Amino acid sequence: MKTNVGGIDKKLRIAAGVILVGLAIMGKGTPWTWIGVVPLLTGLFNFCPLYVMLGKNSCSRK
């Protein structure tokens, strides 16, 4: 697994994930708010499988 998520992309993913999961835990959202686990994990692990399929890379490290 090569790192392909970095910079502002990483921060936005983590923030969105925390907000969505927080809403799900508090019961304020729909069951779909649990989808926030995906951006949270991709931000924490610096790896997005979809980016691999699309050939994208937002990480400045090589």
N, C-alpha and C positions, 0 to 999 in steps of 0.2 A: 504494500500500500504506500504509494508516494503521496506526499502532501500536495493537495491541490486547492485548498481553501485557506485564504490568508487575508490580512489587512481588515478593511472595513467590512468585507463580506463575512468574515468570521464573527466580528462583533455584532453585526445585524442578525445573523443566524442565532447566536446565543441569546440575544435580547428577545427576539421574536419567540424563540422556544421557551424561555423562562416565562414570558407573559402568557403564552397559550397554555402551558402546563399549569401555571398558577391559577388561571381561570378554570381549568378543568378540575383541579383539586378543590377549589372553592365552590364548585357547582354552578358557576355563573355562566358557563358557555354550554354549547351543545356537546354531544359525544365526539364531534369532529375536532374539538379543541385539543384532544389528545394527540393530534397530528403534529403538535408542537414538539414532540419527542424527536422527530426526524431532524428538523433544523438544529435543535439543541445538540444532538449527538454529532451531526456532521460538523458543527462549529467547534465542539470540544475535541473531536478526533482529527480535525483539519483534513478530512477526506470526504469527498462526495462522489458516490458511484455514478451518479448522473453526469457529473462533469467529465468522468472518464469516457463515457459513451459519446458525449458531445465534443470531446477534445478540448475542453476549456480548462483554464488554470488561473485562479486569482491570487495565487501565492507568488511572491516575488523571488523566493528562494528557488534555486535549481537543484 
